[in-house]
């Protein structure tokens, strides 16, 4: 067994039993919240926040266990179809959680534009590079669900290494093309991994990438401006100062994806509605959601994307300014 395989086995020996042990704790917490706060919320027409959050935790853990069980059953099938079955299970898991969020959190999603493949006026599906902003809890899960359910694409996802602590995601994504980025990973190593990830993409495949590298907050935006100034990148710092809702895109990963899949079209995704939830306090105050999650995507054909890396970087920043402007209009 390789060193990576050993680490994976040891990690799952901890995370899978943890989910099993957490489920009865979550059920007990939900019961306590329902008994203690339910009558008050009912009488005062409250927001039922403790019940909503603890109830969704129970549903999430149940989905985890169901996904792990189905993933174990899928191992009994032929090896040739394992990747397709993993995509099916991932779609089922995310679909269940997104449907559950509708009554629990009053989630409403309004998407502007046709699903990406239908937006190709030239005919014939191409691989896609889906570049999305990152803001609010669960936006990555919601985006993956939309890409799979509405567009019918097979996503290749770039995620933070910490998400491997979610055992169901760890197992299912381990069976499909993916890239988990370690904390403080060197940019060139991440770029190399992304380049390898997109190299064999074909029709129906889509790379999902969040160029900002993390959720937007005003503090992170100010820190990015200071970093750019400190490293003599005054022009980029000035550009970032004009952005109000997004962080400056990290160009290394996107440029590596463009180089590794030069025939891929690019799809940019902007969304608003989860922006204000940046901490435990704002999560508490923001539940249930008062406004819908609005999203828009637009497609740029491969032949309209610059080929020189320097021009690609400027093109990415210009598109990111359009993302920022869209969010400003729809916040």
Buried (B, 14 or more C-beta within 10 A) or exposed (E): EEEEEEEBEEBBEEBBEBBEEBBEEBBEBBEEBBEEBBEEBEEEEEBBBBBBBBBBBBBBBBBBBBBBEBBEEBEEEEEEEBEBBBBBBBBBBBBBBBEBBEEBBBBEBEBEBEBBBEBBEEEEBBBBBBBBBBBBBBBBBBBBBBBBBBBBBBBBBBBBEEBBEBBBBBBBBBBBBBBBBEEEBEEEEBBBBBBEBBEEBEEBBBBBBBBBBEBBBEEBBEEBBEBBBEEEBEEBBEBBBEBEBBBBBBBBBBBBBBBBBEEBBBBBBBBBBBBBBBEEEBBEEBBBBEBBBBBBBBBBBBEEBEEEEEEBBBBBBEBBBEBBBBBBEBE
